[in-house]
Amino acid sequence: MALGLFSSFLSACLVFILWRVSYVALGRKSQPRRTRRRSDCSHLAVFLGSGGHTSEALTLLSALDFNRYSPRTYIISAGDNLSTSKAIALELSKAAGSAAHSGKNRCYTIMTIPRARQVHQPLYTTPVTAIQSLLACLYHVTVLPIATRTSFADVLVLNGPGTCFVLCLAVAINRIMGLPSPRLVYVESFARVRSLSISGKLLRPLVDRFVVQWPGLLRHYRRGEYLGWLV
Amino acid sequence: MSEPPCTPPPPAQSGPATESSPRGKHAFVTVGSTRFDALVHALQTDAVLAALHKRGISSLTVQGGEAVKEFSPEQLQAITASGSQYEIDVEAWAYKPTLQEDYERADLVISHAGSGTILDVLRLRKPLIVVPNSSLLDNHQQELADALADLGHLKTCTTDTLAQTIESLDISSLVPFPQFDGSRFREMLDDEMGYPPDESPD
C-alpha cells in the first residue's frame, strides 16, 4: 500500500517534471512577455566571459540607457580582475556622462562565480569544476532569490564562453520549477563569421533572443536573428 | 604588466635629414597576447624592412610578446642595427598595458587577427594589414580577417607575403569602417523587455 502510494507519487513527480521540461524546451512563446512602461526599470545581468567576450559585452551595454536598465549585475569568473576593472570603468564613464541624473542609475554589483572550465584544464576533471560552477550559479539564480523573495534579474545578456552555459542551465532550472526567471539574450561574437561558437550552438535552443552579427550564420537554423555589426 | 622597451637607445640617424623627404611615418606591429614568433621574425627580414622604408616609414614599434622577452641583448642590438640599415628606428616591447596610443600614433598597423585589435584599429581609420596566426588551431580568426578584407576594410596576408603586401598597399582603396552604432542592440533589448519603441506614445 505504502509502496503503491510512493510509486504513484514518484510517477506524478516524473510527469510534472517532464511537463515542465517540455514546457520550457518547446513552449517558449507560451511564456508571455511583459509589457513595460517607458519609465519602468529592468534589472539587467550580464556575464563577462573575459578577454574579447568582456570587451564586446561591455560595448553592447554602453549603448543602453542605464536609468532604464537599473540596477546592473556583472557576473565575472573567479580571478578575472581585468573584467572587473573594465566593468567599473564603464560604470564610471556612464555616471560621468549622466551627472544630472539621480543616484539610482549608479547602482550595480559585481558577482563572482567559479569557472566551469579553466583554459588548458584536462577534459576529465571538467565535470567536477562544472558542477561546482553550476552549484554557485544555482545559489545566485535560484536559492538566494527564493530565500530573500527577490528575483535574480529581469534580463540576462550572454555572449560566451563556457561558463555562461552553466548560468543558462541555472535559469532553465528556474523555468522548469516555475520560478521567476530572467529573459535570456545571447549575442554571438563579431569574430564568428561562418560558424557559430560552441557556446552559441549550446545556448541557441535555450535562450529567448539569439542574435548574430554576420549574415549566413543562421542558414542551418530556424531560430535566431541577424542584426549586423553590434560592437 | 608594463615593461620597459627592450631596445638600447636608438642609434644616430644615418642618411638624409627627415624633413627633406616624405619620411617620418610610423608603423606599429602587435601580436597580441598569444605567441606569434613568425611575424616577429618576418619583421627582421630585409624584404619587409625595405618595403617599410619605401613607404616612408622611419620608426617602427613592435609589441611582440614572448618572442621579445626571449631575445638576448645581442639579438636586440642586431634588430636595431638591421632597422637602421633602412633608416628605421625599431623599438621592441613584449607587452604594453594599452595599445590605443600606439594605434593613434601609427600611419600603418600590422596585427594578428584578434577581433578586438581589428575593431580598435579600424575605428581609428588606420590602414591595417592583418596577418592571421596560422599556428592557432581555431581558424575563425582567419575567417574574420578574410571577411573584412573581402569588404575592403583591411588587407590580409601571410608572413611570407608581408613584404609585397606592405609595398602594394593602396591606402586610398581601403573602405572606411562604420563607427560604432549601439542603436540596434538597444532597440532589440528594449523590444525583448516589452518597452514601447522610442517614437511611439507610451
Contacts between the chains, C-beta under 8 A, distances in Angstrom:
chain1	res1	chain2	res2	distance
A	33	B	192	7.4
A	33	B	194	5.3
A	34	B	193	7.7
A	34	B	194	4.9
A	35	B	194	4.4
A	36	B	193	6.0
A	36	B	194	4.6
A	36	B	195	5.2
A	37	B	196	7.8
A	37	B	202	5.9
A	38	B	195	6.5
A	38	B	196	6.1
A	38	B	202	4.8
A	40	B	195	7.6
A	42	B	193	5.3
A	51	B	116	7.7
A	52	B	114	6.9
A	52	B	115	5.6
A	52	B	116	5.1
A	55	B	116	5.2
A	56	B	115	8.0
A	59	B	180	7.0
A	59	B	182	7.8
A	60	B	182	7.4
A	60	B	185	5.0
A	62	B	182	6.4
A	63	B	182	2.2
A	63	B	183	6.9
A	63	B	185	5.3
A	63	B	186	4.7
A	64	B	182	7.6
A	64	B	185	7.8
A	64	B	186	5.7
A	64	B	189	6.8
A	65	B	186	7.4
A	68	B	190	7.8
A	68	B	195	7.3
A	69	B	189	7.9
A	154	B	193	6.8
A	155	B	189	7.0
A	155	B	192	7.0
A	155	B	193	5.9
A	157	B	189	7.7
A	183	B	192	5.6
A	183	B	193	6.7
A	185	B	188	7.9
A	185	B	189	6.5
A	185	B	192	6.1
A	187	B	185	7.4
A	189	B	115	6.9
A	190	B	115	5.4
A	190	B	119	7.0
A	190	B	144	7.6
A	191	B	115	3.8
A	191	B	140	6.1
A	191	B	141	6.8
A	191	B	144	5.0
A	192	B	140	6.2
A	193	B	140	6.9
A	193	B	143	4.2
A	193	B	144	5.4
A	193	B	146	7.8
A	193	B	147	4.6
A	194	B	140	7.5
A	194	B	143	5.0
A	194	B	147	7.9
A	195	B	140	7.0
A	195	B	143	7.9
A	197	B	140	7.9
A	208	B	192	6.7
A	209	B	188	6.8
A	209	B	192	5.2
A	211	B	185	7.9
A	211	B	188	6.6
A	214	B	147	6.9
A	225	B	188	7.9
A	227	B	184	5.0
A	227	B	185	7.3
A	227	B	188	6.3
A	228	B	184	6.4
A	229	B	178	7.1
A	229	B	181	7.8
A	230	B	182	7.7
A	230	B	184	6.0
A	230	B	185	4.7
A	231	B	119	6.6
A	231	B	180	7.2
